[in-house]
Amino acid sequence: MMKSFIYSILLLCLSFGSMAQEAETEAEAEAPATELQQEIQDLKKQVLKLNRNLFILEEDLLFPSNTQFSVFLSMDAGQLFALDSVQLKIDDKLVSSHLYTERELNALKRGGVQRLYIGNLASGEHEIIAIFTGKGPNERDYRRGETILIDKGSDPQFVELQIIDNPGKEQPEFKSRVWE
């Protein structure tokens, strides 16, 4: 056991010696290294620019402007309804579902807007169904659906789903708004 301990210490000393030699070698090669670091930084910038351009191209190819359709969610106050989840259906096909964390809910209550869906939608009439699940007044389970009929044209179309407190009725209201 004592021998293995001594061998470990010897190996450790040898590795420190080799590390010191490497440090000296690096110090000698420091001048060319700064040029190399500059070239690396320039390459990183070019890669980031290329990545941004590829992302824009991908968005244009996947979601052409004439068929682009987006759905957003916003919340006003949120005192009468604590959102747990949202399901989104377009023409009876589930396209999005989301479970909310406390952090996401706080962001929505502070005026944030969440993109629930982005995709392609052909021109014509479509039925959008949003199902909201959460806790309503008096901590009761609450499930509510909102149906929207839209007529999609050839331009991009945006739909905003809003959850609004109605203090007069002491109930949450679910509204939709089509942006064109």
Sequence and secondary structure as in RCSB ss.txt:
>XXXX:A:sequence
MMKSFIYSILLLCLSFGSMAQEAETEAEAEAPATELQQEIQDLKKQVLKLNRNLFILEEDLLFPSNTQFSVFLSM
DAGQLFALDSVQLKIDDKLVSSHLYTERELNALKRGGVQRLYIGNLASGEHEIIAIFTGKGPNERDYRRGETILI
DKGSDPQFVELQIIDNPGKEQPEFKSRVWE
>XXXX:A:secstr
 HHHHHHHHHHHHHHHHHHHHHHHHHHHTHHHHHHHHHHHHHHHHHHHHHHHHHHHHHHHHHS TTTEEEEEEEE
E  SS EEEEEEEEETTEEEEEEE  HHHHHHHHTT EEEEEEEE  SEEEEEEEEEEEE GGG EEEEEEEEEE
EE SS EEEEEEEEEETTTTEEEEEEEEE 
